[in-house]
């Protein structure tokens, strides 16, 4: 082999019309996080950022003895493709898992069978149920997803949800400040924007007009280090990318400097340090073992001082550090 050979860059191009841009929106997907986390548990060496979670979640799954063989069979590692029905494009910005499972359970069984064949060819092992009785296979899948979520993801879901909602808040601001060019400038290193086209360094090449179907951008905790796309009909086109702040998701909370604690108080300094990623009052109370009312009062003072900001997403108010708060935690 020629030692100077350079692997050709493969690019997926998504061309957006004015109507597609008008339909650009953000959403997260609990169902997708389940699917993506199956990949992470199945291939730990490729997802080193998640090793702390892999150890604890893997132990919980093993201890529970839950049968998730069908779910695992549908998400092979390494993953090039999965059946589209397994992770449909979210229809609302903040869907619950139950809402997504209800939609999954309503999928036409024949569509499930056809898509499983399209991805895997001849079906064997747990997947054979989609040949024998696709409706039964779909019911079994929904049940396994519920069991998997309860054991593997639910204990960490508040932290994961805070990360995803915080990313959506940040991206929404960038879109408002500078349009699509500013948004896509730092969405992911593999993504670029040029002349109305989203260009993604990808495992497969292609050129696609979105045909006025819009585009949904989905931040994910477990997608890293890849970007996943789906543009085939009947689904609304979607790009799933690693959420901002993923590197610190499982890290221990930052410790506030003693000097800062002496100035604003130890409790407020600790709450400020906990906001490496946006979090709600309930989540901060859980982490710090403080009463929610006390946390709320301290956050109100921090916000008045310009050290944190708040933003409502659905029924939840998320708090995030401002640049001034960052500077106080990282003095020169």
LUMTOR-522063 format. One line per field, with one value per residue: residue number from 1; chain; x negated, y negated, z of N, C-alpha, C in turn. Coordinates in steps of 0.1 Angstrom, whole numbers. Layout:
N
nr	c(NUM  ...)
kette	c(A  ...)
n_x	c(X  ...)
n_y	c(Y  ...)
n_z	c(Z  ...)
ca_x	c(X  ...)
ca_y	c(Y  ...)
ca_z	c(Z  ...)
c_x	c(X  ...)
c_y	c(Y  ...)
c_z	c(Z  ...)
***
This chain:
332
nr	c(1  2  3  4  5  6  7  8  9  10  11  12  13  14  15  16  17  18  19  20  21  22  23  24  25  26  27  28  29  30  31  32  33  34  35  36  37  38  39  40  41  42  43  44  45  46  47  48  49  50  51  52  53  54  55  56  57  58  59  60  61  62  63  64  65  66  67  68  69  70  71  72  73  74  75  76  77  78  79  80  81  82  83  84  85  86  87  88  89  90  91  92  93  94  95  96  97  98  99  100  101  102  103  104  105  106  107  108  109  110  111  112  113  114  115  116  117  118  119  120  121  122  123  124  125  126  127  128  129  130  131  132  133  134  135  136  137  138  139  140  141  142  143  144  145  146  147  148  149  150  151  152  153  154  155  156  157  158  159  160  161  162  163  164  165  166  167  168  169  170  171  172  173  174  175  176  177  178  179  180  181  182  183  184  185  186  187  188  189  190  191  192  193  194  195  196  197  198  199  200  201  202  203  204  205  206  207  208  209  210  211  212  213  214  215  216  217  218  219  220  221  222  223  224  225  226  227  228  229  230  231  232  233  234  235  236  237  238  239  240  241  242  243  244  245  246  247  248  249  250  251  252  253  254  255  256  257  258  259  260  261  262  263  264  265  266  267  268  269  270  271  272  273  274  275  276  277  278  279  280  281  282  283  284  285  286  287  288  289  290  291  292  293  294  295  296  297  298  299  300  301  302  303  304  305  306  307  308  309  310  311  312  313  314  315  316  317  318  319  320  321  322  323  324  325  326  327  328  329  330  331  332)
kette	c(A  A  A  A  A  A  A  A  A  A  A  A  A  A  A  A  A  A  A  A  A  A  A  A  A  A  A  A  A  A  A  A  A  A  A  A  A  A  A  A  A  A  A  A  A  A  A  A  A  A  A  A  A  A  A  A  A  A  A  A  A  A  A  A  A  A  A  A  A  A  A  A  A  A  A  A  A  A  A  A  A  A  A  A  A  A  A  A  A  A  A  A  A  A  A  A  A  A  A  A  A  A  A  A  A  A  A  A  A  A  A  A  A  A  A  A  A  A  A  A  A  A  A  A  A  A  A  A  A  A  A  A  A  A  A  A  A  A  A  A  A  A  A  A  A  A  A  A  A  A  A  A  A  A  A  A  A  A  A  A  A  A  A  A  A  A  A  A  A  A  A  A  A  A  A  A  A  A  A  A  A  A  A  A  A  A  A  A  A  A  A  A  A  A  A  A  A  A  A  A  A  A  A  A  A  A  A  A  A  A  A  A  A  A  A  A  A  A  A  A  A  A  A  A  A  A  A  A  A  A  A  A  A  A  A  A  A  A  A  A  A  A  A  A  A  A  A  A  A  A  A  A  A  A  A  A  A  A  A  A  A  A  A  A  A  A  A  A  A  A  A  A  A  A  A  A  A  A  A  A  A  A  A  A  A  A  A  A  A  A  A  A  A  A  A  A  A  A  A  A  A  A  A  A  A  A  A  A  A  A  A  A  A  A  A  A  A  A  A  A  A  A  A  A  A  A  A  A  A  A  A  A)
n_x	c(-9  -5  -23  -17  9  40  70  101  122  155  186  217  244  269  294  310  341  358  382  375  356  372  386  368  359  354  351  352  347  359  361  343  319  319  315  290  274  274  256  233  229  224  199  176  149  148  161  150  154  176  171  173  201  207  196  212  239  238  234  258  276  268  272  300  309  325  343  331  326  337  337  310  301  312  296  268  232  201  221  237  262  296  329  354  378  371  360  377  381  384  415  422  406  398  403  418  407  428  446  431  429  455  460  442  453  475  466  469  469  459  443  423  412  403  384  365  356  345  322  309  311  313  332  324  320  330  341  357  383  396  401  418  439  446  460  460  433  429  444  429  405  411  417  392  377  388  381  353  348  358  339  313  311  329  320  300  312  322  298  289  310  309  285  292  313  300  282  300  310  287  281  304  302  279  288  308  292  274  284  286  259  243  253  246  219  206  218  209  177  177  196  206  217  227  238  266  265  261  233  218  193  191  201  212  216  236  262  288  319  341  367  387  394  384  361  348  329  311  298  276  267  253  244  219  187  198  219  253  276  308  326  344  377  405  398  393  366  336  309  286  265  235  241  235  210  207  183  180  201  201  182  167  182  172  150  155  135  118  117  138  160  158  166  192  205  205  226  238  216  210  234  230  207  218  231  219  231  263  290  319  338  347  330  305  310  312  286  271  283  298  327  353  366  346  325  337  340  313  304  319  306  281  287  296  272  259  246  257  281  315  338  368  379  404  421  401  376  344  312  282  247  234  210  196  199  185  159  154  152  129  104  77)
n_y	c(12  -23  -44  -71  -73  -89  -87  -91  -119  -115  -129  -139  -157  -180  -197  -226  -243  -275  -271  -247  -258  -275  -256  -245  -231  -222  -193  -169  -133  -108  -81  -78  -82  -59  -40  -48  -45  -18  -11  -22  -7  17  14  4  -5  -23  -45  -62  -85  -79  -60  -60  -59  -36  -16  -17  -16  8  27  24  33  60  70  67  86  83  91  81  88  86  59  53  68  54  31  33  35  26  -2  -8  -12  -14  -1  -24  -28  -23  -46  -71  -104  -129  -145  -166  -192  -184  -155  -129  -97  -79  -90  -87  -59  -52  -61  -44  -19  -21  -17  -3  31  45  26  25  51  50  30  41  63  48  37  59  81  116  129  140  156  135  117  131  131  110  120  142  132  101  82  92  91  63  56  70  56  30  36  44  21  4  18  17  -10  -17  -4  -11  -38  -55  -62  -81  -100  -127  -142  -138  -148  -175  -182  -179  -197  -221  -223  -227  -252  -268  -265  -275  -302  -309  -305  -325  -347  -348  -334  -305  -302  -309  -291  -265  -267  -258  -234  -208  -194  -179  -190  -214  -246  -258  -280  -274  -247  -219  -203  -172  -154  -120  -86  -76  -88  -113  -132  -152  -167  -183  -187  -204  -193  -201  -203  -185  -190  -172  -171  -148  -127  -103  -99  -108  -97  -104  -116  -112  -106  -109  -107  -95  -89  -76  -96  -127  -146  -143  -153  -140  -149  -152  -164  -197  -201  -174  -162  -167  -153  -130  -137  -146  -172  -206  -221  -249  -278  -286  -313  -324  -312  -324  -349  -349  -330  -296  -278  -290  -293  -266  -258  -273  -261  -237  -241  -234  -223  -232  -231  -221  -234  -213  -192  -202  -204  -176  -168  -182  -178  -197  -216  -221  -246  -263  -261  -274  -300  -307  -306  -327  -349  -346  -349  -376  -388  -385  -362  -338  -326  -321  -299  -290  -258  -241  -228  -231  -251  -260  -266  -283  -290  -323  -341  -357  -342  -319  -330  -337  -312  -303  -317  -338)
n_z	c(0  -8  13  14  9  13  31  15  20  31  24  35  21  29  15  21  16  17  30  44  62  76  90  107  137  172  193  219  225  245  237  217  232  247  226  216  239  242  222  234  257  245  233  249  247  226  235  256  271  285  304  333  336  321  337  361  350  335  356  370  350  347  372  375  357  334  304  275  250  224  219  220  198  177  177  167  173  158  148  118  107  118  122  110  124  150  162  158  144  168  176  191  211  237  243  263  275  275  257  233  233  230  204  191  196  180  155  122  120  97  85  104  101  74  75  93  79  57  70  82  66  61  88  121  153  181  163  146  153  140  115  121  137  135  149  175  180  180  203  223  220  229  256  265  261  280  304  302  303  329  345  335  325  339  366  361  345  351  352  326  310  318  306  279  276  282  261  240  247  245  217  205  212  197  171  171  173  151  129  106  98  121  139  129  129  152  159  156  151  127  111  88  73  43  18  20  24  45  54  62  75  71  75  52  19  2  -15  -7  -12  10  5  15  40  63  91  119  147  170  201  218  245  242  217  210  197  173  146  138  112  96  67  51  37  56  74  92  83  103  123  146  172  192  224  238  263  270  278  304  317  334  351  383  403  399  422  443  447  478  484  470  483  508  501  489  502  514  505  483  466  462  447  425  414  408  384  360  338  326  350  369  397  412  405  414  441  447  442  461  485  497  507  483  483  496  478  456  467  470  443  433  444  433  406  407  411  388  382  375  351  340  323  309  299  287  314  331  348  339  352  345  345  341  320  338  361  355  353  380  391  380  387  377)
ca_x	c(0  -13  -23  -12  23  49  84  109  132  168  194  232  249  283  297  322  348  362  392  368  350  383  391  357  362  346  358  344  355  355  360  330  309  319  309  276  267  271  243  222  226  219  186  170  136  151  168  142  160  188  166  179  215  207  194  224  251  236  236  272  283  264  279  314  312  336  341  331  319  342  332  295  300  316  286  255  220  203  234  238  276  306  342  358  389  366  357  383  378  393  425  423  393  395  412  415  405  441  451  424  432  468  458  435  462  485  460  474  460  453  432  412  406  396  372  355  350  336  310  302  312  320  333  321  319  341  348  366  397  402  407  428  451  440  468  455  420  430  448  417  395  416  415  378  372  393  373  340  348  359  327  301  311  337  312  292  320  323  286  288  320  304  275  298  321  291  277  310  311  276  282  315  296  270  297  314  282  267  290  281  244  238  258  239  205  200  227  200  165  179  207  204  228  223  247  279  263  255  223  215  183  200  197  217  218  249  267  302  328  350  380  396  399  378  349  348  316  313  286  276  256  246  240  204  181  204  232  262  286  319  333  354  391  415  394  388  351  330  294  283  251  231  246  225  207  207  171  181  213  199  171  171  185  160  149  154  123  121  119  152  169  158  173  206  210  202  236  240  204  212  244  224  198  226  237  211  241  276  297  331  338  349  317  295  314  309  271  265  290  304  341  355  368  334  318  344  336  299  303  324  296  270  292  296  258  254  237  264  292  325  345  378  381  416  425  389  367  330  302  269  237  230  195  190  198  173  146  152  148  116  96  64)
ca_y	c(0  -35  -50  -85  -73  -96  -83  -102  -124  -112  -140  -139  -170  -181  -210  -232  -254  -285  -264  -238  -266  -279  -244  -241  -231  -214  -184  -157  -121  -97  -68  -78  -80  -45  -33  -52  -40  -4  -11  -26  4  28  11  -5  -10  -33  -55  -63  -95  -74  -48  -59  -55  -22  -7  -16  -11  22  35  24  42  73  73  68  98  80  96  70  94  81  45  54  74  43  21  40  27  12  -5  -15  -15  -7  -3  -37  -29  -22  -59  -80  -118  -134  -154  -177  -195  -178  -144  -119  -83  -72  -95  -81  -45  -51  -62  -32  -8  -22  -15  8  43  49  17  30  63  46  23  50  70  39  35  71  92  128  127  151  153  128  109  139  128  101  128  151  124  88  75  97  86  49  56  74  46  19  40  45  7  -1  25  12  -24  -17  0  -16  -52  -64  -68  -93  -108  -141  -148  -137  -157  -188  -184  -181  -210  -232  -224  -233  -266  -274  -265  -284  -315  -311  -307  -338  -358  -348  -325  -292  -302  -309  -278  -253  -270  -251  -223  -197  -196  -173  -197  -228  -252  -266  -282  -267  -232  -213  -193  -164  -143  -110  -72  -74  -100  -115  -146  -151  -178  -179  -187  -212  -186  -207  -195  -185  -189  -165  -168  -135  -124  -90  -99  -110  -108  -104  -123  -103  -113  -101  -116  -87  -90  -87  -103  -140  -146  -145  -152  -138  -153  -152  -176  -205  -198  -160  -157  -168  -148  -121  -142  -151  -186  -214  -227  -263  -283  -290  -327  -327  -307  -334  -362  -347  -319  -282  -271  -296  -289  -252  -257  -279  -251  -225  -245  -231  -221  -237  -222  -226  -235  -199  -184  -208  -199  -162  -166  -189  -174  -209  -217  -228  -261  -269  -262  -284  -313  -310  -309  -340  -358  -345  -356  -390  -393  -383  -350  -327  -330  -311  -298  -279  -248  -234  -231  -232  -262  -256  -276  -281  -300  -333  -342  -362  -331  -311  -337  -336  -299  -300  -329  -338)
ca_z	c(0  -8  26  13  6  23  29  9  30  27  29  33  19  30  9  27  10  26  38  53  72  84  98  115  151  181  202  223  224  254  230  210  242  250  215  216  251  240  215  243  266  237  228  258  243  216  242  268  279  293  312  346  335  316  348  370  343  332  368  373  341  350  385  373  349  325  291  265  238  211  218  216  184  168  178  167  173  155  142  106  104  126  116  112  134  164  167  149  146  178  170  200  216  249  245  274  270  273  244  222  232  224  189  186  197  170  141  114  122  85  83  113  95  62  79  99  67  50  77  86  56  67  103  129  167  185  153  138  157  131  104  126  142  137  160  188  181  184  217  231  220  238  269  268  262  293  314  301  308  343  352  330  322  348  377  356  335  354  347  311  305  320  296  266  275  282  248  231  251  239  203  202  213  186  159  171  172  138  119  104  98  135  146  124  130  163  163  158  141  114  104  83  66  31  7  22  25  57  50  73  73  75  71  38  11  -4  -17  -5  -10  21  -1  24  51  75  97  134  153  183  209  224  254  239  203  208  190  159  142  131  104  89  58  43  40  58  86  90  84  116  126  160  174  206  232  244  277  272  284  319  322  345  360  396  403  402  436  443  454  491  484  465  494  518  497  486  511  509  498  469  458  457  437  413  409  402  372  348  328  332  359  375  412  418  403  423  455  448  442  472  497  502  504  471  486  499  465  448  472  467  429  430  448  423  394  409  411  374  382  368  343  340  311  310  289  291  327  339  347  340  356  339  349  331  318  350  371  350  357  394  395  374  388  371)
c_x	c(-9  -12  -17  3  31  63  93  120  146  178  209  237  264  287  311  328  352  373  385  362  361  388  380  361  353  356  348  353  351  353  347  318  308  311  294  268  265  258  231  218  220  205  179  157  137  157  162  148  170  184  172  193  216  205  206  236  250  238  251  280  280  272  294  318  324  333  342  324  324  337  318  293  303  306  273  243  209  216  233  252  284  319  348  369  384  363  363  380  388  402  426  409  388  403  408  413  418  447  444  427  446  468  452  445  473  479  467  464  452  442  420  405  398  383  361  349  341  323  302  302  319  320  331  321  331  349  358  381  404  407  419  441  446  447  463  441  420  434  436  407  399  414  401  372  376  384  359  339  349  346  314  300  318  329  304  300  321  310  285  298  316  294  281  306  311  285  287  312  299  277  293  310  287  278  303  304  276  272  283  265  238  241  248  224  199  209  219  189  168  190  203  216  222  234  260  277  256  245  217  204  189  194  202  219  232  252  282  309  338  364  391  402  393  367  350  334  317  300  287  264  247  242  225  197  187  216  240  272  297  327  343  368  395  411  391  373  346  315  292  268  248  235  233  222  206  195  172  193  211  188  176  173  172  161  147  142  127  124  133  162  169  165  188  213  208  213  238  228  205  222  238  215  206  231  227  220  254  283  309  329  339  336  306  298  310  294  265  271  296  319  343  358  356  326  324  340  322  297  308  314  284  274  292  282  252  245  244  276  302  333  355  379  392  420  413  381  353  322  289  259  235  215  189  189  187  160  144  147  134  108  82  53)
c_y	c(-12  -42  -65  -85  -80  -91  -94  -106  -122  -123  -137  -153  -171  -196  -215  -243  -264  -279  -254  -246  -271  -268  -239  -242  -221  -205  -174  -145  -111  -84  -67  -76  -66  -37  -35  -46  -25  -2  -13  -14  16  26  1  -12  -22  -45  -58  -75  -90  -62  -48  -54  -40  -12  -6  -11  4  31  35  33  56  78  75  81  96  86  85  75  89  67  45  59  63  32  27  30  34  10  -13  -20  -8  -9  -16  -38  -28  -36  -69  -95  -123  -145  -166  -180  -187  -165  -135  -106  -77  -77  -88  -66  -43  -52  -49  -20  -8  -21  -3  20  47  39  21  42  59  39  31  58  61  37  48  83  104  127  141  147  145  120  117  137  119  108  136  143  110  80  79  92  71  48  60  63  34  23  40  31  2  5  19  -2  -25  -14  -8  -32  -61  -70  -81  -102  -123  -148  -149  -147  -171  -192  -187  -194  -222  -234  -231  -248  -274  -276  -275  -299  -318  -313  -321  -349  -359  -339  -312  -291  -301  -296  -267  -255  -261  -239  -211  -199  -189  -179  -211  -232  -260  -267  -274  -252  -229  -202  -186  -154  -131  -96  -69  -87  -101  -129  -144  -165  -174  -181  -193  -204  -191  -199  -197  -182  -183  -163  -155  -133  -112  -89  -100  -97  -109  -114  -113  -111  -103  -110  -108  -90  -77  -96  -118  -140  -150  -144  -151  -140  -153  -165  -184  -202  -183  -155  -158  -161  -139  -125  -146  -166  -194  -220  -242  -268  -288  -305  -331  -323  -318  -347  -360  -337  -305  -276  -277  -293  -275  -251  -263  -269  -239  -228  -244  -229  -226  -227  -229  -227  -221  -191  -189  -204  -185  -160  -171  -185  -186  -209  -225  -243  -269  -271  -273  -298  -317  -313  -322  -351  -358  -351  -371  -396  -391  -371  -338  -333  -319  -311  -287  -271  -239  -238  -232  -245  -257  -268  -273  -293  -310  -333  -348  -351  -322  -317  -336  -323  -295  -313  -327  -338)
c_z	c(0  6  26  10  17  20  25  19  24  33  25  32  20  26  14  19  21  35  48  65  82  94  106  130  159  189  208  224  234  247  223  220  246  239  215  227  250  232  224  252  258  232  237  254  233  222  256  277  289  302  326  346  330  328  357  363  339  344  371  363  344  362  384  365  339  311  281  252  225  209  214  202  174  167  178  168  166  147  129  103  114  119  120  123  148  170  158  153  157  172  179  206  228  252  257  267  267  260  233  221  227  209  184  186  186  156  135  116  109  81  92  106  83  65  85  88  59  56  78  76  62  82  110  144  171  174  145  141  147  118  109  130  145  148  174  190  185  199  226  231  229  252  274  269  276  304  314  306  323  350  348  330  333  359  373  347  339  349  332  305  307  310  282  265  275  268  239  234  244  224  198  202  201  173  159  169  158  128  118  104  111  142  142  126  142  168  165  147  128  106  100  75  54  21  8  22  38  52  62  69  79  70  57  32  6  -6  -16  -4  0  17  8  35  64  80  112  139  167  190  216  234  250  224  201  206  176  158  134  124  99  80  49  47  47  69  82  92  98  116  141  162  189  213  237  259  280  279  299  325  334  354  373  395  406  416  435  451  468  492  480  476  505  514  495  494  505  501  484  460  453  446  424  406  403  388  360  336  334  340  365  390  418  417  412  437  457  450  455  485  504  499  492  473  489  487  457  453  469  452  425  433  437  410  395  408  397  373  375  360  343  327  312  298  293  305  337  337  349  343  350  344  338  330  331  361  368  355  372  399  389  375  382  382)
***
